[in-house]
Amino acid sequence: MKQHKYYLALILLFVTNIYAQDVADLRKQFEQIQLKGAIITGLEIISDGTFHQPNSSAVYTNLPPFVRVKIVSKPSPDSNINTEVWLPIENWNGRFMGTGNGGGGGNIIYYQLASCLQRGFAVANTDLGTSPNVHRFVNMPEIWKDFGYRATHEMTVVSKAIIENYYKQAPRHSYFVGCSTGGQQALMEAQRFPEDYDGIIAGAPANNRTHLHTSFLWVHKVTNEEEGCQFTDDELQMVTDAILNENVGKDGGSSQDNFLTDPRIASFDFDSLTGKLTSKQIETLKKIYTGSVNPTTKEQIYTPYPLGSEKGGLGIDIQQKKEGVYSLLYQFHWLWGENFDYRQFDFDKDMDKMDDMLSDHLNANNPDLSAFKKRGGKLLMYTGTNDAIVPFQDALNYYERVIQNTGELEETQRFFRYFIIPGMAHCGGGPGLNECGQKAALNVPLDDDHDMITALISWVEKGKVPEKFIVTSYNEWNPEKGIRMQRPVFPYPEFPEYTEGDPNLPSSYKPGVHERGKVAVPAERYLK
C-alpha cells in the first residue's frame, strides 16, 4: 500500500511538472502576440474535465481539455474590460464563437463558455467593462462606450489574435450568439463592426436601450402615482387569464394553449375587469399597455408589453417595486447619480438629455446593415411573445425598418431572418415554447431543424437557408422531465397555425402569413 502511494505521488509530481512546463511554454508563445491596449493576466490548462466557476458554487463537468486565457483590455484610461477565451486542446472545430452577456454585464458568463467549448468552438465572453457594479459609473462616458459596443469588439479582436497564435491558423469562420444585452451586442456588431463575424444570433435584443429602460421607469411611475395602483400576483394572473380566455385560438395557435401565438392580433377591453380590479388599477393597466409617452408632445417613446405577458419574469410585478426596478435603472444613475429620485424624471426633457448623452453609445438602432450583407454575413433574430421585459414588438419594428432600408422583405431574408416564438419569455422559459438551441445549450438535437447555432453554421458555410425551427417546451422547463410539446416556427411574417390533430405535435401546424407591422412605433426621435 505504501509503495502504491509512493508511485502515485511520483505520477502526480510528473503530471504537475508537465502541466507547469506546458503553461510556461504557452506563456512564452503568447508573449509573441501583439495585443494593442490589452494584456494577458491569467493562463491555465484545465485537463480534468471540471471547471469551478470563480466566486460561485457552479461547477461545469464533462468538459474537454482546454486552455483558459484571461485578458484585460484598456482602450481608454478609464476602461477595464475583462475577457476570457477558452481554447479546446483537442478536436477544435476550426470556428470562433463570441458570446453575449446579460443585464448590465459585470461578470463573465461561464455557462456560455462551457456549452460552446463542449461543441468544439474556441469561445470568448466579456464582462463588458462594468465590473464590479454597473451602477457606479457616474459621468464616465468611456465606460458607457465599453458597455455599449467597444468591449464586444475588443473581445473579438483579442480572441482572434489568441486563437491564431495558439492554433497557428485563424478561425475558418466566426460566429456570435447572445440574448437580451447579448442581443444588443449582436446587433451592434452587425451594425458597427460588420467584418467581425460571419454569422450572428440576436435574441430578444435590448438594442433600443435608452428607451427600453425608460419603459421600466414608466411602469414604475404609473403603478406608484398614488395608492392603489399596484397589483398582487393573483391579480396579474387574473388579468392574464381573462386576456387568454378572450383570445386563445384566434391568433393561429391551438384553443388549448395557455399563451398567445401572435399578441398583435389579440384585443382586450380592460374595462371588462370592473368589479375584479379597482378603477385605479384599470386605468393603470391602460397606461402600461399604451407604453411610455412624452407627456408634452404625446409622442410614443417605446412600445408597450405584449398582451398575455402580465406574469412574465421581470415584468410588472418586479418593475412596480422600487427594490425590483432599481437593478434596471443603472443608466439613470450614470447621468444623475446613485441617489437619483425616479419620481422626478421628466419623460420629455430628461428623455432628451439621456438620448443626447447615451444613445450614440448604447442604442443599436441603425437599420442599415448593407456592409454586413455585402460581405456575406448572416443574421438570425428571435424573440418570444411572452417577453415581459424586452417586448417582441420592438424587435419587429427594427426588422421592419431594416426591410425598408434594404428595399424589400425577400431581399432582407437573403441575409437576415427573424423568428417570433409563441409563448417564450425573456430568452427562454415562459408558458409556451422555449428551447431551440438559442442559448448554446446541449439539450436539443444538434441539427438544422432544432438547433439555431447549427442552422446558422449551415446557412453561412453551406448556403442552406433556415426555413423553420422545431421549438421545444419541456415539462417544468427541465429536459430531464421530458418534452411537453413541440411546434414549428417560421420566418416573420409567417407564424405557426394550428390545423388539426394533437396540438403538442409539430405536424399539427402549418405556416401562415400574418399582416406585417401592427405594433406601436416610437417617434422618429426615439429611434436613434
Helices and strands as residue ranges (DSSP letters): H 2-30, E 38-46, E 51-52, E 59-60, E 66-73, E 81-88, E 95-99, H 110-118, E 122-126, G 134-136, H 141-145, I 146-150, H 151-167, E 173-179, H 181-192, E 199-203, H 209-222, H 233-247, G 270-273, H 279-288, H 316-319, H 322-325, G 326-328, H 330-336, G 342-344, H 349-354, I 355-359, H 360-362, H 370-374, E 378-384, H 392-406, H 409-413, E 416-421, H 452-462, E 469-474, G 475-477, G 479-481, E 483-489, E 494-498, G 506-508, E 509-513, G 524-526
